[in-house]
Amino acid sequence: MAEPDPLDQRLERAIMSLLERRADTASICPSDAARAAYEGDDDGWRALMEPVRRAAWRLVEAGEVEVTQAGRPVAKTGARGPLRIRRVRR
């Protein structure tokens, strides 16, 4: 089995850390996680947007988060446009 990618792990941790600091019902924008994980001072965080989205979908598969649009969970195949990430509502 392949070693987990350090960037993937960092992005997943950034998503979960941001969510842990918010109310149970709160969501984050993928750009919040990209900014939190980026280690520079410029707008290089933008290059992390697609990797953050992939990290969010991995966390969806693990049952940790939901990806939403207009406040409703959305499937990966139906997601188009702006997304939000929130903890799974149990």
N, C-alpha and C positions, 0 to 999 in steps of 0.2 A: 504494500500500500504506500502511496506517495506521501511524503511529508506535507503537512499543511503549509500553505504559502504564508509567510510572515505578514505581508500586506493584507491578505484576506482576514487573517486573525485580528490584526490591528483594527480593521474596519468593523468587523463584527463586535469587537470589544467597545469601540467608540459608539456604535448604535446602542448597545445594551447599557452602557454607562450613562449616556444622555437620557435614555428612557427611565433609568432607575432614579434619576434626579428630578423627575417630573411626576405629576399626579398620575395615578393609575389610568385615567381616561385620556391623558395627553398624548399627543403625537409629535413627531419631529419631521423635519424636511430632510431628505437625503443630503442636501447641502450642509446642514448642521453637522452631520457625521463626517463629511468630507473635510470641512474646516477644522473639526476637532482632531482628526487624524493627520492632517497635513503638517509637516514639520518646518515649513517655511513662512516667510512674512508676506509673500506676494500672492497673486491669484492662482498659483499652481494647484490649489485645492480643486480647481475645476476639472483637472485631469483625473481626479478620483471619483467623479460623479457616477460614471458607469460602473466602476468597481464597487462603489457603495450600493448601487442598485442590485448588483449580483450578490453582494453580501446579505442584503435584506432578503432576497429570495431564498438564500440558503437558510437564513433564520426562520423564514416562513416554513420551509420544509422540515426544520427541526421542531416546529411547534412553538417557537419563542415569540414571534411577532406576527402582525398582520400588515399587509400593504393595503392602503386605502386610497380611494379617490372620492371626493365629495362626501367624506365621512363613512363610506361603505367599503367593506373588504372587496378587493378585486383580485381576480386570478392573473397570473403572470401573462397568460395568452391574451387577456383582455385589457391589459394596462397600456394606456396611451396618454401621454401628457404628464402633468404634474402629479407626483405621488406623495403620500405621507406614510410614516411608519409608526405603529403603536404596538404596545404589548397585546398579546392575545387576551381577549375577554373570556373569562371562564365562568 
